[in-house]
């Protein structure tokens, strides 16, 4: 289970890779296809930004080599994701805006991608509309649980579109 933002969820995916693939160092799998079924994995996002709760990728930072490692596999989709706006209530306004901009970028990027399609466009356009409407409301009232839930939905849809 991973409870946190995109980095925490991606770290949870990485731990799941290490456990499921039975390796000591995840770098051993860099560029390799994941062969084994992952362990059950549930995520609870605490930000409304990356959409990692619905993606098949994990981005890790290799501080030793100053590089980013991307792992992508359909095995990395979480089994369940719980969107609870109460988990974002303690997120400060600046981070709320920054994570919403992350979701907005994912939505916009998926619209202009060569791989876009009617389904991804529907998710992306809906996410853009929700962010446009509800981010100002959350910034005006940090305790607006309804608008925070709409931002969580937008991040999830943008992640699916992306």
N, C-alpha and C positions, 0 to 999 in steps of 0.2 A: 504494500500500500504506500502511496506517495501523497502527502498533504503539503502543498506549497505551490509556488509559481512554476513557470516552464523549466527553469534550471533544476528544480527539485524533482519534477516529474521525469525529466530526461535522465537525471542521476538514478532515479528509481528504475527506469528502463535499463540503464547500464548495469545496475546490480542484478537485475533479472537476467540479463545476458550472461554475466559471469557465473551466476548460480546454475542457470539452465544449460549452458554450454560446457560447464565444468572446466573452466580455465582459471588460472591464477591471475592473469593480467589481461584486461580487455584489449590492450593494444595488439595482443596475439591475433585478434579477430579483425583487425583493421583491413578493410577491403575484402574480407571473406563473407560468404553468405552464411546466415545463421541456419543451422541445420536442425536444431531441436526445437520442440514446442516450449514456449516460455511457461513459467509458473503463473498461476492466477495473479492478476494485477489490477488493482482498483486505485483510481486517482480522485483526489478532491482538490481542485484548483483553488488557490487563495488570491489569485489575481485574475483579471479579465483581459488577457493579452495574447499569449502565445498560441493557444489552441492545442497545446501538446496533449491534451486529454483525448483528442480525436485524430492524432497523426501517427504514422507508422515510422517516424524518425526519432532519433535521439542525437542531439548535438552536444558533444563533450569538449571541454577545453583541456588540452595537454599542455600544462604549464611548463613542464620540463623542456619540451621542444617548441614552445610558443606556437602551437598549432591547434586547429580545431579538428576534431574527429567526427565524422558523420556516420551514423549507423542507420540503415534503412532496411526495413523488412516488414512484411505484413504480419509477422509474428510479434511485432512490437506494439500493435494496437492494444490499448488497455482493454480489459474485459468489461469494466464498468467505469463510468465517470459520474460523479455526483456533483451537480452544480448547485451550490448553496450560497446565496448572496450574503448570508451572515458571515461567511468566511472571509469576505472582503471588507467588512465594516471598519477594520483597524488600518486599512491601507490609506496612507496619507494622500491628500489631494494631488500632489505632484506625481506620485507613483501611480495613482488611479489614472491620471491623464496620460502618463507615459505608457502604461500597459494598454490603454485603449488605443493609443496611436500605433502600437505594435499590431493590434488586431486590425485596425484600419488599413495599415500597410499590407498585411496579409490579404485582406479582402481586395484591395485595389490591384495588388500584384497578380492575384488569380484572375482578375478580369482581363488583364492585358497579356497574360501568358498565352503562348502558342497552344497550350494544352487545355485552354478553357473550353467549356461546353455548357449547354443550357442548365444542367444541374449545378455545376460549380458557380455559374453566373447567378442563379437564383439565391444560393447561399451567400455569395459575396455581396450582392445588391441589398439583401435583407440585413446583413451585418452592417453595411455602411449606413443604412437608414436608421438602424437602432443606435449606433454610436452617435450619429449626428443629433438624434433626438434626446438621448438619455445621458450622455456625458455632461452636458451643461447642467442638467438637473442634479446629478450626483455632486458636481463641483459646487453647486449652490447649497445643497443639503447632503452632507456626508452620510446621513442616516436614512436616506431614501432607498429602502430595501428593494422596492419594486424596480427602480431604475438601475440599481446595482445588478439585479437579476437579469435585466435586459442587456446590460453590458456583458455579463457572463454568457448569455445566449449568443450575443454577437461574436464574442471571441471564439466560442465553440463553432459557430457557423463559418467564421473566417478560416479557422483551422481546417474544417472539412473542405472548404473551397480551395484552400491552399494545397 
